[in-house]
Amino acid sequence: MIHLITGGQRCGKSEYAERLVLEQSENPIYLATSRVWDDGHRARIEAHKARRGKEWENIEEEKALSSHDFTGRVVLLDCITLWLTNIFFDNGDQDDKTLEDAKAELDKTLSQDCDWVIVSNEVGLGGHPGNAIAMRFNDLQGRINQYIAQKADFVSLVISGIPLEIKSPK
């Protein structure tokens, strides 16, 4: 099972995802993808950690998601946007390579026999980016979100803390 949860920045996606996962497992995995970019970002990461209880097994992985064995587990992957950012900046101006690398890693990762709840941002909801790098990234993020949504059994859009189901099995 794959459940993609998307929405704008600070809309309540992670909190909703955490609640869903805890309904499915007493000992889920929290797969965190963020690099620590600066002190402010470090503080946000620590706030996320503090919000979670001891029932979570935390794994921090910037890019090689498939290097971990999640067989039989419920995994919250938070978040695709930060994970794609890592690949994007490591690949420089090679946007096609970034998209190929991301899709290949997702294919390996999501083929594991486990349940996934995946958080991602709808970066295009925030208006037109102010520079070329941000525009390139927004395009890649939109494409990878579509790729995951096609594979997902469920897709939810969170707006102001309220989840809206936009895809479910028939």
C-alpha positions in Angstrom: 0.0 0.0 0.0 1.2 3.5 -0.9 -0.5 6.6 0.4 0.8 9.9 -0.9 0.0 13.0 1.2 0.6 16.3 -0.4 -0.2 20.0 0.2 1.4 23.4 0.7 4.1 24.3 3.2 3.1 24.1 6.9 -0.4 22.9 6.1 -0.4 19.9 8.5 0.8 17.1 6.1 3.3 15.6 8.5 0.9 15.6 11.5 -1.8 13.9 9.4 0.7 11.4 8.1 1.9 10.6 11.6 -1.7 10.0 12.8 -2.4 7.7 9.9 0.7 5.6 10.4 0.2 5.3 14.2 -3.3 3.9 13.4 -1.6 1.2 11.3 1.4 0.3 13.5 2.5 0.3 17.1 6.2 0.6 16.0 6.4 2.4 12.7 9.5 3.7 10.9 10.0 7.4 10.4 12.2 7.8 7.3 13.5 11.4 7.5 15.2 12.7 4.3 16.4 16.2 5.3 19.9 17.6 5.3 20.7 20.1 7.9 21.0 23.3 5.8 21.3 25.9 8.6 20.5 26.5 12.3 16.9 27.4 11.5 16.4 24.2 9.6 18.1 22.2 12.4 15.5 23.7 14.8 12.6 22.6 12.6 14.1 19.0 12.4 14.4 18.9 16.2 10.8 20.2 16.7 9.6 17.3 14.4 11.6 14.8 16.4 10.3 16.2 19.7 6.7 15.8 18.5 7.1 12.1 17.8 6.9 9.6 20.6 9.2 6.7 21.5 7.1 4.2 19.4 8.8 5.5 16.3 12.0 4.0 14.8 13.8 6.9 13.3 16.0 6.5 10.2 17.7 9.5 8.7 18.6 9.0 5.0 19.4 11.8 2.6 19.2 9.9 -0.7 19.7 6.1 -0.7 16.2 5.2 0.6 16.4 1.7 -0.9 19.6 0.9 1.2 17.3 0.1 4.1 15.2 -3.0 4.5 11.6 -2.1 5.5 10.0 -5.6 4.9 6.8 -6.0 6.8 6.9 -2.5 8.3 4.8 0.7 8.0 7.0 3.5 6.9 6.4 7.2 6.9 8.7 8.8 4.4 8.9 12.6 5.2 9.5 14.2 2.8 10.0 13.7 -0.9 10.6 17.4 -1.4 13.7 17.5 0.8 14.9 14.2 -0.6 14.6 15.5 -4.2 16.3 18.7 -3.1 19.4 16.6 -2.1 19.5 14.9 -5.4 18.8 18.1 -7.3 21.7 20.0 -5.7 24.1 17.1 -5.9 23.4 16.7 -9.7 24.0 20.4 -10.5 22.4 21.5 -13.7 21.5 17.9 -14.8 17.7 18.0 -14.4 17.1 15.0 -16.6 19.6 13.0 -14.5 18.0 14.2 -11.3 14.6 13.0 -12.4 16.0 9.7 -13.7 17.9 9.1 -10.5 14.9 9.9 -8.3 12.5 7.6 -10.3 15.0 4.8 -10.2 15.5 5.1 -6.5 11.8 5.3 -5.9 11.2 2.2 -8.0 13.7 0.2 -5.9 12.4 1.7 -2.6 8.7 1.3 -3.2 9.0 -2.3 -4.4 9.8 -3.4 -0.9 7.1 -5.5 0.8 5.8 -2.9 3.3 3.3 -0.1 3.6 4.2 3.5 2.7 2.9 6.8 3.8 4.8 9.5 1.8 4.7 13.2 2.4 5.5 15.7 -0.4 4.9 19.4 -1.1 2.8 20.9 -3.9 5.4 23.6 -4.5 3.5 25.0 -7.5 0.7 26.1 -5.2 2.9 28.9 -3.8 3.1 31.1 -6.8 5.7 31.7 -9.5 9.3 31.2 -8.3 11.5 34.2 -8.2 14.5 32.6 -9.9 15.6 30.1 -12.5 16.8 27.5 -10.0 13.6 27.5 -8.0 11.6 27.2 -11.3 13.7 24.2 -12.4 13.1 22.6 -9.0 9.4 23.3 -9.0 9.1 21.6 -12.4 11.0 18.5 -11.1 8.9 18.4 -7.9 5.7 18.5 -9.9 6.9 15.6 -12.1 8.0 13.4 -9.3 4.7 14.0 -7.4 2.9 12.9 -10.5 5.1 9.8 -10.7 4.4 8.8 -7.1 0.7 9.6 -7.4 0.4 7.2 -10.3 1.9 4.4 -8.2 -0.1 5.3 -5.1 -3.2 3.5 -3.9 -4.3 6.6 -2.0 -3.6 10.3 -2.5 -4.6 13.0 0.0 -4.3 16.7 -0.3 -4.0 18.6 3.0 -5.3 22.2 3.2 -5.2 24.1 6.4 -4.9 20.9 8.4 -7.9 19.3 6.7 -7.1 16.2 4.6 -9.1 15.7 1.3 -9.0 12.3 -0.3 -8.3 12.7 -4.0 -7.5 9.1 -5.0 -8.5 5.8 -3.5 -8.8 2.2 -4.8 -12.1 1.6 -6.6 
